[in-house]
Amino acid sequence: MTAHWAESSAVTLVLPPDALAFGTDLVAGFGHTLPSAVVVDVGLVDGRWAVVEANAAWASGAYVADPDLVLDVVLRAAGPTASVTASDRQFIRRPQSTT
């Protein structure tokens, strides 16, 4: 994987096996509670893997992701309402009345 932190630099990152295991367990246990187009950042907190934050697909950095897969997620998040799956309908924001 290659991460581009600035125009002139690139860093090769190796995903630790325990980070991958944490992510796999997270998706297996809680993936059904998340929208299908979300990016979850994980990191070490006090020496243990934890969820750091969840981001909307278009607001997430794509430093170490396959650009085609990033585009798939962004398009899923920003697609027409008619294409929203039944499981994602609960995450649609509805306009608030201003009166």
Disulfide bonds with the S-S distance in Angstrom:
none
